[in-house]
Amino acid sequence: MSYLKFDKAELVNLEYSLVREVLATNKTGGYLNTTIVGCNTRKYHGLFVLPVRNFENRRYVLLSSLDETLIQHDRDFNLGIHCYGKNNYEPRGHKYIVDFEFDKYPVTTYRVGGILFSKAMLFLHNKEQLLIKYTLLDAHSATILRLRPFLAFREIHSLTHANEDAERGYAEVDGGAAFRLYDGFPSVNIQINKGNGYFHSPDWYYNIEYLEEKRRGFLYQEDLYTPGYFELPIKKGESVVVSVSTSPVAPKGLAGVFTREAAKRISLQSYEDCLQRAAKQFIVGGGRGLKEIYSGYTWMGKGLRETMIALPGLTLFADGDTTVYEEVMESAFKVYGQQIQRGSKQADAALWLIWAVQQYAAFTGDAQGVWLKYRDRLSAVIRSFLDGSRMGVRLDDNGLLWVRMNGVAMSWMNAYDSEGSPVTERSGYQVETNAFWYNAVSYMIDMETKYGKDTRLIYQLQSVKDKIDANFYNVFWCEERRHLADYVDENGQNVYTRPNQIFACSLDYSPLTEEVRGMVMESVKKELLTSRGIRTLAPKNPLYKGVYDGNQDQRDHAYHQGSTRVWLLTFYIEAMFRLYGEMFVRRATELVGAFEEDIERHGVGSICELYDGDPPHNPHGAISSAVATASLLRSEYLINKYKKEKL
């Protein structure tokens, strides 16, 4: 039996099934994403979504859905499902679903009277090709299968409507037909390994609604183009394979391709299997030999900070893959070179890069080898902070970094309101940026002293470190609250209880004594820790918003004002391990294991971006988050490490 499985009672309940999504990727930026009953509820949903080279590799929904109809005795049974408003679902194909499971790939089983019929979907890795295998498991009469494609050909953040510019023709290909609605797009080739029964009857389906977009306050209606339909007989026990691709393929070999590709996939038989599979979906290969990390699916993109936070967890601590770690790191130097050397609106991103290198050194146990490999690049990063050439960052005489770019949120708390103003600008001395700065300076001194020769750099950095040692506590410590200020500006300390102070306790090099770290973590534990990660603001704060819901502006104000973050959990666990060692193993295991309850919620088999700060901590945001997945994998690694030390 599959680990991820849903029965008929769950599937026919749309309130239950429409908030559970399935995701599959091709490892080059393409994906398949829909609900477990096949009803698209987001503009990001689609069966065949790809980055298009002619449009700066932005992702486009090409094939929105492929509706199936079973025909017996001239009677049609439509298995598709779309929402046309006011809970008007047509057709209502979900009522025929008796089983949905996700093992190596998603499989949906339908029962229509005496017909038992299954659909399996497999997105090929490193190819722009989706395979769908239909099997007639049981039938007592002659059966015909009809397939109707719904085409969108629009960018994932937008919607499309009926128009005269869409190309209504098609091209014949072996075993099927090819469609391209607009210039510049690749063709969508739909081919079947059994004949070519395509019937051209172009039409638009109007006012299809996406309920999640409506709930979030966005535009939510679109029209989809259907060029015609495919029709073919199918016998009891027979399987038919459909290929959706950007280039024509050989239809006769599709069954074999499906079997071979399926054999390569991970079987999802446990929570850990799901984490491993999810981790691999974020690492994508692109042009120019690059290997990068998507921050999350389906609407999140790429970024230097997010890449560095996620990289160790998705590679080293997932399956020990040092090769992919190095490939992603080298790609980062190429793609984000200017940001690494001169800065960007992500003030702390380059310091996260140094942290990621430290993780590699710790994992391999080869501190010298890793240092020598990255020494010149890391030295250049450090010098850019020292010489004042970084965007929006200033090194002050007290050894601390002052961060400011008016109207820009330069920390990871970077949400903006409807007027374009940052919700949490946090200009000044940011506690986490300066914790990472101290960690980077100390690491550079340590490594250069042991394995390098640049005594001038060591002397310069030691002077900075001494200043931080003398000033960090005095600048950030709030005696009344017994924790660190979140940031300090011209008006003094911002003493909101936020999670950014955790890093001053979790990193390899801390400017705080063990006693102070203990007080900080006790405050975090009391105010911010939940069963689903770390809150971004304490509930006692008048700005706290415990539920992430409403329109975009309301959600943006809740994004960093109370919503929890899974990715922060690994740094909480690490800080507690540094304080309590093996005594914290049991509690850490409980915190990480709690997410197994949610592996069938929101994104099936995935870890979502955030949760409500208030119980019962409902999931929200991107259904599959790179930094959240990486956090849980790294946390499990730390737990196992301390378990071994206990033995």
Residue pairs with C-beta under 8 A, 6 or more apart in sequence:
2 101
2 102
2 103
2 268
2 269
3 103
3 268
3 269
3 270
3 271
3 273
3 274
4 101
4 102
4 103
4 268
4 274
4 599
4 600
4 604
4 605
5 99
5 100
5 101
5 102
6 17
6 20
6 36
6 99
6 100
6 101
6 600
7 98
7 99
8 97
8 98
8 99
10 16
10 17
11 17
11 36
11 37
11 94
11 97
11 98
11 99
11 100
12 94
12 95
12 97
14 37
14 39
14 89
14 94
17 35
17 36
17 37
17 94
18 35
18 37
18 39
18 41
18 211
19 35
19 601
19 602
20 35
20 36
20 600
20 601
20 602
20 604
21 33
21 34
21 35
21 36
21 45
21 602
21 603
21 604
21 623
22 32
22 33
22 34
22 35
22 36
22 102
22 106
22 604
22 605
23 31
23 32
23 33
23 281
23 297
23 298
23 603
23 604
23 605
23 606
23 623
23 624
24 31
24 32
24 33
24 105
24 106
24 121
24 122
24 123
25 31
25 32
25 123
25 281
25 284
25 297
26 123
26 124
26 125
26 126
26 127
26 128
26 129
27 125
27 126
27 280
27 281
27 283
27 284
27 285
28 51
28 126
28 127
28 128
28 284
28 285
28 286
29 50
29 51
29 57
29 59
29 284
29 286
29 294
30 48
30 49
30 50
30 51
30 59
30 123
30 128
31 49
31 59
31 123
31 297
31 298
32 46
32 47
32 48
32 49
32 121
32 123
32 130
33 42
33 44
33 45
33 46
33 49
33 297
33 298
33 623
34 40
34 45
34 46
34 47
34 65
35 41
35 45
36 100
36 106
36 108
36 604
37 81
37 93
37 94
37 97
37 100
37 108
38 65
38 79
38 80
38 81
38 93
38 94
38 108
39 81
39 82
39 83
39 89
39 94
40 46
40 64
40 65
40 82
40 208
40 210
41 83
41 210
41 211
41 212
41 213
42 210
42 212
42 213
42 298
43 61
43 156
43 157
43 158
43 159
43 210
43 213
43 218
43 220
43 222
44 61
44 156
44 157
44 298
44 299
45 61
45 64
45 210
45 298
46 61
46 62
46 63
46 64
46 65
46 152
46 156
47 63
47 64
47 65
47 66
47 121
47 130
47 244
48 61
48 62
48 63
48 130
48 188
48 244
49 59
49 60
49 61
49 62
49 156
49 298
50 59
50 60
50 62
50 128
50 186
50 246
51 57
51 58
51 59
51 60
51 286
52 58
52 59
52 60
52 184
52 185
52 186
53 287
54 184
54 185
55 155
55 184
57 286
57 287
58 155
58 156
59 155
59 156
60 152
60 153
60 154
60 155
60 156
60 185
61 152
61 153
61 154
61 155
61 156
62 151
62 152
62 153
62 185
62 186
62 188
63 130
63 149
63 150
63 151
63 152
63 188
63 190
63 244
64 150
64 151
64 152
64 224
65 80
65 82
65 149
65 150
65 224
66 132
66 147
66 148
66 149
66 150
66 190
66 242
66 244
67 78
67 79
67 80
67 91
67 93
67 147
67 148
67 150
68 78
68 79
68 80
68 93
68 119
68 134
68 145
68 146
68 147
69 76
69 77
69 78
69 79
69 80
69 145
69 146
69 147
69 148
70 76
70 77
70 79
70 110
70 112
70 115
70 117
70 143
70 144
70 145
70 146
71 77
71 143
71 144
71 145
71 146
72 113
72 115
72 139
72 141
72 142
72 143
72 144
73 141
76 146
77 96
77 112
77 113
77 115
78 91
78 93
79 91
79 93
79 96
79 110
79 112
79 117
80 91
80 93
80 148
81 89
81 90
81 91
81 92
81 93
81 94
82 89
82 90
82 91
82 205
82 208
83 89
83 208
83 209
83 210
83 211
84 90
84 207
84 208
84 209
85 207
85 209
85 221
93 110
96 110
96 111
96 112
97 108
97 109
97 110
98 109
98 110
98 111
99 107
99 108
99 109
100 106
100 107
100 108
100 109
101 107
102 268
102 604
102 605
103 267
103 268
103 269
104 262
104 265
104 266
104 267
104 268
105 120
105 121
105 122
105 262
105 265
106 120
106 121
107 118
107 119
107 120
108 118
108 119
109 116
109 117
109 118
109 119
109 137
110 116
110 117
110 118
110 119
111 117
114 138
114 139
114 140
114 141
115 136
115 138
115 139
115 143
116 136
116 137
116 138
116 139
117 134
117 135
117 136
117 137
118 134
118 135
118 137
119 132
119 133
119 134
120 132
120 133
120 135
120 258
121 130
121 131
121 132
122 130
122 131
122 132
122 133
122 258
122 261
122 262
122 265
123 129
123 130
123 131
124 130
124 131
124 257
124 261
125 261
125 264
126 285
127 245
128 186
128 245
128 246
128 247
129 243
129 244
129 245
129 246
129 249
130 243
130 244
130 245
131 241
131 242
131 243
131 244
131 254
131 257
131 258
131 261
132 241
132 242
132 244
133 239
133 240
133 241
133 242
133 255
133 258
134 145
134 234
134 239
134 240
134 241
134 242
135 237
135 238
135 239
135 240
136 143
136 145
136 234
136 235
136 236
136 237
136 238
137 236
137 237
138 236
139 235
139 236
142 233
143 233
143 234
143 235
143 236
144 231
144 232
144 233
144 234
145 231
145 232
145 233
145 234
145 240
146 229
146 230
146 231
147 190
147 229
147 230
147 231
147 242
148 226
148 228
148 229
148 230
149 179
149 188
149 190
149 226
149 227
149 229
150 205
150 224
150 225
150 226
151 179
151 181
151 188
151 224
151 225
151 226
151 227
152 160
152 222
152 224
152 225
153 160
153 166
153 180
153 181
153 182
153 185
153 225
154 160
154 222
156 298
156 299
157 299
159 219
159 220
159 221
159 222
160 222
160 223
160 224
161 222
161 223
162 204
162 206
162 223
162 225
165 182
166 181
166 182
166 225
167 179
167 180
167 181
167 182
168 202
168 227
170 177
170 178
170 179
170 198
170 200
170 227
170 228
171 177
171 178
171 179
171 187
172 178
172 196
172 198
173 189
173 191
173 248
174 191
174 196
174 248
174 250
174 251
175 191
175 192
175 193
175 194
175 195
175 196
175 251
176 189
176 190
176 191
176 192
176 196
176 198
176 230
176 243
176 251
177 189
177 190
177 196
177 198
177 200
177 227
177 228
177 230
178 187
178 188
178 189
178 190
178 248
179 187
179 188
179 190
179 227
180 186
180 187
180 188
181 225
186 246
186 247
187 246
187 247
188 244
188 245
188 246
189 243
189 244
189 245
189 246
189 247
189 248
189 249
190 230
190 242
190 243
190 244
191 242
191 243
191 245
191 248
191 249
191 251
191 254
192 230
192 232
192 240
192 241
192 242
192 243
192 251
193 240
193 241
193 242
193 243
193 251
193 252
193 253
193 254
193 255
194 232
194 234
194 240
194 251
195 232
197 230
197 231
197 232
198 228
198 229
198 230
199 228
199 229
199 230
199 231
200 227
200 228
201 227
201 228
201 229
202 225
202 226
202 227
202 228
203 225
203 226
204 223
204 224
204 225
204 226
205 223
205 224
205 225
205 226
206 223
207 221
207 222
207 223
208 221
208 222
208 223
208 224
209 220
209 221
210 220
210 221
210 222
211 220
213 219
213 220
214 220
216 551
216 552
216 555
217 550
217 551
217 552
217 553
218 552
230 242
232 240
234 240
239 255
241 254
241 255
241 257
241 258
242 254
243 249
243 251
243 254
266 273
266 276
266 277
266 280
267 273
268 274
268 277
268 605
271 593
271 595
271 596
271 599
272 636
274 599
274 605
274 606
275 318
275 607
275 629
275 632
275 633
275 636
276 318
276 319
276 633
277 605
278 605
278 606
278 607
278 624
278 629
279 313
279 314
279 315
279 318
279 319
279 629
279 630
279 633
280 314
280 318
281 294
281 297
281 624
282 293
282 294
282 295
282 296
282 310
282 314
282 624
282 626
282 629
283 291
283 292
283 293
283 314
283 315
283 324
283 328
284 291
284 292
284 293
284 294
285 291
286 292
288 334
290 331
290 334
290 335
291 324
291 327
291 328
291 331
292 302
292 307
292 328
292 331
292 332
292 335
293 302
293 306
293 307
293 310
293 311
293 314
293 328
293 626
294 300
294 301
294 302
294 626
295 301
295 302
295 303
295 306
295 310
295 622
295 625
295 626
295 627
296 609
296 621
296 622
296 623
296 624
296 625
296 626
296 627
297 603
297 606
297 622
297 623
297 624
298 622
298 623
299 622
300 609
300 622
300 625
302 335
303 346
303 349
304 332
304 336
304 339
304 340
304 344
304 346
304 349
304 350
304 352
304 353
305 346
305 348
305 349
305 352
305 412
306 626
306 627
307 328
307 332
307 336
308 332
308 349
308 352
308 353
308 355
308 356
309 352
309 567
309 627
309 630
310 626
310 627
310 629
310 630
311 325
311 328
311 329
311 356
311 630
312 325
312 356
312 359
312 360
312 363
312 630
312 634
313 570
313 627
313 629
313 630
313 631
313 632
313 633
313 634
314 626
314 629
314 630
314 633
315 321
315 322
315 324
315 325
315 328
316 322
316 325
316 359
316 360
316 363
316 637
317 363
317 630
317 633
317 634
317 636
317 637
318 630
318 633
320 363
322 360
322 363
322 364
325 360
329 356
329 357
329 360
332 340
332 353
333 340
333 377
336 349
338 344
339 346
339 349
339 350
340 349
340 350
340 353
340 377
340 381
341 350
341 380
341 381
341 384
342 384
342 389
342 390
342 391
343 350
343 384
343 389
343 390
343 391
343 392
343 393
344 391
345 391
345 392
345 405
345 408
345 409
345 410
345 414
346 410
346 412
347 390
347 391
347 392
347 393
347 401
347 403
347 410
347 411
347 430
347 433
348 410
348 411
348 412
348 430
348 432
348 433
348 436
350 381
350 384
350 390
351 433
351 436
351 437
351 439
351 440
352 436
353 378
353 381
354 378
354 381
354 382
354 436
354 439
354 440
354 443
354 444
355 436
355 439
355 440
355 507
357 370
357 374
357 378
358 439
358 443
358 508
360 370
361 367
361 370
361 371
362 508
364 370
367 447
367 450
367 451
368 450
368 451
371 447
371 450
371 451
371 452
372 451
375 447
375 448
375 451
375 452
378 444
379 444
379 448
379 454
379 457
381 440
382 440
382 441
382 444
382 457
382 461
383 457
384 390
385 393
385 395
385 401
385 437
386 395
386 460
386 464
388 394
388 395
391 405
392 403
392 404
392 405
392 408
392 410
393 401
393 402
393 403
394 401
394 402
394 403
394 404
395 401
395 402
395 464
396 402
397 467
398 467
398 468
398 470
398 471
398 475
399 464
399 465
399 466
399 467
399 468
399 470
399 471
399 472
400 429
400 434
400 437
400 467
400 468
400 471
400 472
400 475
401 429
401 430
401 433
401 434
401 437
402 428
402 429
403 410
403 411
403 426
403 427
403 428
403 429
403 430
403 433
404 410
404 427
404 428
405 427
406 427
407 420
407 421
407 422
407 425
408 422
408 425
409 415
409 416
409 422
409 423
409 424
409 425
409 426
410 426
410 427
411 424
411 426
411 430
411 432
411 433
411 500
413 423
413 424
413 426
413 500
413 536
413 560
414 422
414 424
415 422
415 423
415 424
415 556
415 557
415 559
415 560
416 422
416 423
416 556
417 423
417 553
417 556
417 557
418 552
418 553
418 556
423 556
423 557
423 559
423 560
423 561
424 560
424 561
426 486
426 487
426 494
427 487
427 489
428 487
428 488
428 489
428 490
429 475
429 476
429 487
429 488
429 489
430 486
430 487
430 500
431 476
431 484
431 485
431 486
431 487
431 500
431 501
431 503
431 504
432 500
432 501
432 503
432 504
434 468
434 472
434 476
435 501
435 503
435 504
435 507
435 510
435 511
436 503
436 507
437 468
438 465
438 468
438 472
438 504
438 507
438 509
438 510
438 511
439 507
439 508
439 509
439 510
441 461
441 464
441 465
441 468
441 509
442 465
442 508
442 509
443 508
443 509
444 457
444 461
445 458
445 461
445 462
445 465
446 509
448 454
448 457
448 458
448 461
449 458
452 458
468 511
469 511
472 504
472 511
472 512
473 511
473 512
473 516
475 485
475 488
476 484
476 485
476 488
476 493
476 501
476 504
477 484
477 485
477 516
478 484
478 485
478 493
478 495
480 495
481 495
481 497
481 523
482 519
482 520
482 522
482 523
483 497
483 501
483 519
483 520
483 523
483 524
484 501
484 504
484 520
485 493
485 494
485 495
486 494
486 495
486 496
486 497
486 498
486 500
486 501
487 494
488 494
496 537
496 538
496 541
496 543
497 523
497 524
497 527
497 528
497 537
497 538
497 540
497 541
498 528
498 536
498 537
498 538
499 524
499 528
499 534
499 535
499 536
499 565
499 568
499 572
501 520
501 524
502 520
502 521
502 524
502 534
502 568
502 571
502 572
502 575
503 571
504 510
504 511
504 512
504 517
504 520
505 512
505 517
505 520
505 521
505 575
505 578
505 579
506 571
506 572
506 574
506 575
506 578
510 517
512 520
514 579
517 575
517 578
517 579
518 579
521 572
521 575
521 576
521 579
524 534
524 572
527 535
527 538
527 539
527 540
528 534
528 535
528 536
528 538
529 535
529 572
530 564
530 611
530 613
530 615
530 617
531 591
531 594
531 617
532 564
532 566
532 594
532 595
532 598
532 611
532 617
532 619
533 564
533 565
533 566
533 567
533 568
533 569
533 610
533 611
533 628
534 564
534 565
534 568
534 569
534 572
535 562
535 563
535 564
535 613
536 559
536 560
536 561
536 562
536 563
536 564
536 565
536 613
537 543
537 544
537 560
537 561
537 562
537 613
538 544
539 546
539 562
539 613
539 614
541 561
543 561
544 561
544 562
544 613
545 554
545 557
545 558
545 561
545 562
545 563
545 613
546 558
546 562
546 612
546 613
546 614
547 558
547 612
547 613
547 614
547 618
548 555
548 558
548 559
548 563
548 610
548 611
548 612
548 613
548 620
548 621
549 555
549 558
549 612
549 620
550 558
559 610
562 613
562 614
563 610
563 611
563 612
563 613
563 620
564 610
564 611
564 612
564 613
564 617
565 610
565 628
566 595
566 607
566 608
566 609
566 610
566 611
566 625
566 627
566 628
566 631
566 632
567 625
567 627
567 628
567 630
567 631
568 631
569 591
569 592
569 631
569 632
569 635
570 630
570 631
570 632
570 634
570 635
570 638
572 591
573 584
573 588
573 591
573 592
573 635
573 638
573 639
574 638
576 584
576 587
576 588
577 584
577 588
577 638
577 642
581 642
581 645
582 642
582 643
582 645
582 646
584 642
585 639
585 642
585 643
585 646
588 635
588 638
588 639
588 642
589 639
591 635
592 632
592 635
592 636
592 639
595 607
595 632
598 607
598 608
598 619
599 605
599 606
599 607
601 619
602 608
602 619
602 620
602 623
603 622
603 623
603 624
606 623
606 624
606 625
606 629
607 624
607 625
607 628
607 629
607 632
608 619
608 620
608 621
608 622
608 623
608 624
608 625
608 628
609 620
609 621
609 622
609 623
609 625
609 628
610 619
610 620
610 621
610 625
611 617
611 618
611 619
611 620
612 618
612 620
